[in-house]
Amino acid sequence: MALLDRRPLADGPLPVDFPLVWRDVASDTSLSSSVTIVTLNTARETSLTRILKDFSRLERSGRPDILLLQEVKAPLAGNANAAEQLATRLGFNYLFQPANLWKDGSREGLAIVSRYPLVDPAVIRLPVLDLVYNNRRRIALSATAVTPLGRVRLFNVHLDTRVGIRDRLAQLAPVLAQARAVSGPCIVAGDFNTSNFYWFGRVLPIPYQDQEIRVRRHFQATGFRTPFVNQKATFDLLGLRLDSIYVKGLGWTASGIEEIDFSDHHALWVSLRADES
């Protein structure tokens, strides 16, 4: 595995050579009564063939409309990453924001791939936490999807690994502050890295701290709900529940978790509908 280049890890704005890539090509005008959201940590997979194979598995559960992707790897600056290739193949709109530079010249970040137009994109810098080793810059990628259910504000999140619940909630705070201010429907989804450990010195894992339920209750206290309560594992190792989808202002008709061959994370999906409550 290529090592991280520590150059972009300092506090401050993203480097000027880390531009937000925004490709707006699709304008779906269908009157569907539901919109299916998928979140997945792609584990830096670069093979479009492998991604399409598992994407067809997701399609059997329902037509994916919006994908929130984490750990998207762009092999070299200027080259299309697998998420962009997927968007091109599907004819979808696409956002990509690199956050970290690896020593082999590749970049890794967050992407949103959407059947529907994406407007008002924004990047949220999250608090920098010193993990002693393997530090990464953490961001959230936000945009509004113009869907048959109306405008839905999306927040794609990838939080740090080896931190306790207090630090995790602090790193999440800038996202929740913006999400609470959204007057319409809103989705916060991604890899929250909610392990079952307290990390002593941010190095040594000590069980048992159920971070998933603490983060879920925190979202519920701010008006969000999730279908993923007492769900099965979302990560291959130790049955961890690292990923989730939180919903405000919409209901849902179905949801599920699908194992993915190319990633150690599983894909979570939820079919949203207008909130009738």
Rosetta blueprint (number, residue, H / E / L):
1 M L
2 A L
3 L L
4 L E
5 D L
6 R L
7 R H
8 P H
9 L H
10 A L
11 D L
12 G L
13 P L
14 L L
15 P L
16 V L
17 D L
18 F L
19 P L
20 L L
21 V E
22 W E
23 R E
24 D L
25 V L
26 A L
27 S L
28 D L
29 T L
30 S L
31 L L
32 S L
33 S L
34 S L
35 V E
36 T E
37 I E
38 V E
39 T E
40 L E
41 N E
42 T L
43 A L
44 R L
45 E L
46 T L
47 S L
48 L H
49 T H
50 R H
51 I H
52 L H
53 K H
54 D H
55 F H
56 S H
57 R H
58 L H
59 E H
60 R H
61 S H
62 G L
63 R L
64 P L
65 D L
66 I E
67 L E
68 L E
69 L E
70 Q E
71 E E
72 V E
73 K E
74 A E
75 P L
76 L L
77 A L
78 G L
79 N L
80 A L
81 N L
82 A H
83 A H
84 E H
85 Q H
86 L H
87 A H
88 T H
89 R H
90 L H
91 G L
92 F L
93 N E
94 Y E
95 L E
96 F E
97 Q E
98 P E
99 A E
100 N E
101 L E
102 W E
103 K L
104 D L
105 G L
106 S L
107 R E
108 E E
109 G E
110 L E
111 A E
112 I E
113 V E
114 S E
115 R L
116 Y L
117 P L
118 L E
119 V E
120 D E
121 P E
122 A E
123 V E
124 I E
125 R E
126 L L
127 P L
128 V L
129 L L
130 D L
131 L L
132 V L
133 Y L
134 N L
135 N L
136 R L
137 R L
138 R L
139 I E
140 A E
141 L E
142 S E
143 A E
144 T E
145 A E
146 V E
147 T E
148 P L
149 L L
150 G E
151 R E
152 V E
153 R E
154 L E
155 F E
156 N E
157 V E
158 H E
159 L L
160 D L
161 T L
162 R L
163 V L
164 G L
165 I H
166 R H
167 D H
168 R H
169 L H
170 A H
171 Q H
172 L H
173 A H
174 P H
175 V H
176 L H
177 A H
178 Q H
179 A H
180 R H
181 A L
182 V L
183 S L
184 G L
185 P L
186 C E
187 I E
188 V E
189 A E
190 G E
191 D E
192 F L
193 N L
194 T L
195 S L
196 N L
197 F E
198 Y E
199 W E
200 F E
201 G L
202 R L
203 V L
204 L E
205 P E
206 I E
207 P E
208 Y L
209 Q L
210 D L
211 Q H
212 E H
213 I H
214 R H
215 V H
216 R H
217 R H
218 H H
219 F H
220 Q H
221 A L
222 T L
223 G L
224 F L
225 R E
226 T L
227 P L
228 F L
229 V L
230 N L
231 Q L
232 K L
233 A L
234 T L
235 F E
236 D L
237 L L
238 L L
239 G L
240 L L
241 R L
242 L L
243 D E
244 S E
245 I E
246 Y E
247 V E
248 K E
249 G L
250 L E
251 G E
252 W E
253 T E
254 A E
255 S E
256 G E
257 I E
258 E E
259 E L
260 I L
261 D L
262 F L
263 S L
264 D L
265 H E
266 H L
267 A E
268 L E
269 W E
270 V E
271 S E
272 L E
273 R E
274 A E
275 D L
276 E L
277 S L
